[in-house]
Amino acid sequence: MELEGFLPAGVQFTLRDPRRNYPLIGAEQQAVARAVTKRKNEFSAGRDGARASLAALGVALCEIPVGVRRAPVWPDGICGSITHSAHLCIALAARKIEIASIGIDAEPDAPLKPELRSAILHESELHVSGAEAIALFSMKEALFKALFPISGEMMGFHDAKSDGASTLTLTRDIGVFKAGEGFKVSTLHSENHVISFCALPGGNE
């Protein structure tokens, strides 16, 4: 996969197979104790991949618990993001001193289903093709993941809209982020997926 040239310096990534089962640590096991096998495998792939990305940053083996809104709780000074489809899992990690927050999303590279268009697309985006629509879906997911650790606020798909290129603009205030603020979200088509990535600059400890 072409992620090495797609992601910025300082971001470590790991790929895992979400159809396999990987070892979990401590409370991670309890988090999916009642889940079906598919969910357990996806969760374990994400945690195992995240630990590998953390190790590449020099972070010791650690538990990655489930936090608010089921978001991963990363070690102090670290930001990260996990995404998975039926066949692909990507886990990222970076130091906050370099990047404030990151978001990654991967979707099968197939047109968005027509019945989902009105739920996903802002009224200004309704003209796009099905292929463009699935990319917008992925871009918005990546943006939401990047903003949530800082804003603490959930977002709807109409809370951001595309400018027709690689920027998403907020349509309302989201925590400390204001309506009209734009964020670069890069996309990559690889391995039959559309992959989107967003990083917030100005990292902090």
Stockholm file with secondary structure:
# STOCKHOLM 1.0

chainA/1-205         MELEGFLPAGVQFTLRDPRRNYPLIGAEQQAVARAVTKRKNEFSAGRDGARASLAALGVALCEIPVGVRRAPVWPDGICGSITHSAHLCIALAARKIEIASIGIDAEPDAPLKPELRSAILHESELHVSGAEAIALFSMKEALFKALFPISGEMMGFHDAKSDGASTLTLTRDIGVFKAGEGFKVSTLHSENHVISFCALPGGNE
#=GR chainA/1-205 SS CTHHHHSCTTCEEEEECTTSCCCCCTHHHHHTTTSCHHHHHHHHHHHHHHHHHHHHTTCCSCCCCBCGGGCBCCCTTEEEEEEECSSCEEEEEEETTTCSEEEEEEEESSCCCGGGHHHHSCGGGTTSCHHHHHHHHHHHHHHHHHHHHHHCCCCCGGGEEECSSSEEEESSCBTTBCTTCEEECEEEEETTEEEEEEEESSCCC
#=GC SS_cons         CTHHHHSCTTCEEEEECTTSCCCCCTHHHHHTTTSCHHHHHHHHHHHHHHHHHHHHTTCCSCCCCBCGGGCBCCCTTEEEEEEECSSCEEEEEEETTTCSEEEEEEEESSCCCGGGHHHHSCGGGTTSCHHHHHHHHHHHHHHHHHHHHHHCCCCCGGGEEECSSSEEEESSCBTTBCTTCEEECEEEEETTEEEEEEEESSCCC
//
